[in-house]
Amino acid sequence: MPATDPRTLIVTGASRGIGAAVARLAARDGWRVAVNFARDAAAANAVVAAIRAAGGTAEAIQGDVAREADILALFVEAERRLGPLGGLVNNAGITGGFARVEALTAEALSAVLALNVAGAVLCAREAVRRLSTRHGGPGGAIVNISSLAARTGGSGEWVHYAATKGAVDTFTIGLAREVAAEGVRVNAVAPGLIETDLHAANGAPDRPQRMAAGIPMQRAGTPDEVAAGVVWLLSPAASYTTGTILEIGGGR
Ligand code: NAP
């Protein structure tokens, strides 16, 4: 039988990178973690195995969070296997690839909007329906993974991606105020340049090293450095923090 305290955390896109680091650190902080992934079951299972080896509780759950039907199934399955929801980390995201705006295709734009914006909003909707005291829920916390690109604009690389993260920031502020009196805190973490597979997936594995000199701290960050901020925002230590966008970017 799953436990009945609301300590189940769904982390979308948790098979690698920032999501995997959040899943591991949140499990150490006492969360039972639903490790969502889209394609790479082996990587998600490895994250779950590492959490269990460290004494934590986790389940790998497949689901494309750009699709509403998969999102609905993810929330049902997470609560069935792990118990009542207490938190959500909207982490899954893609860039849509490098392209100046005049070279952007409608297909790439649709894909990045469907995951980074619509997917995050629909996941938050499912979380609020379960967490808000307005619906008889226990309260809880949502953290959206934005990007410093929302502020810098991504010019010459991926303005379309940066714009989706601007939407995430605005959504964070608005939803935070909407549910603030209902026991639900909503915050965002905006990472700067972080060493993950995201850069290689866009054909630029050396991007973190190449851009490091332009960062005040002269280096890219690690997924664990981002996860520390996310897990703090999820925790009772951040009990008076909502509608905040926490930048973790080495001073960029
Ligand atoms: P990553 O290494 O490319 O990992 C992406 C994760 O998302 C993978 O676990 C992938 O799982 C999953 N995913 C992709 N599409 C999905 C979908 N449709 N449904 C469910 N899961 C899906 O990315 P990352 O660098 O860790 O980035 C994580 C978040 O941080 C993103 O929102 C990104 O925009 C943001 N961010 C990253 C950086 C950076 O420099 N890395 C900077 C600022 C913000 P599968 O492999 O199974 O598909």
Residues whose N, C-alpha, C, O or C-beta is under 5 A from the ligand:
A	BS01	NAP	T12 G13 A14 S15 R16 G17 I18 G19 F37 A38 R39 D40 G63 D64 V65 A66 N91 A92 G93 I94 L115 I145 S146 S147 L148 P191 G192 L193 I194 T196 D197 L198
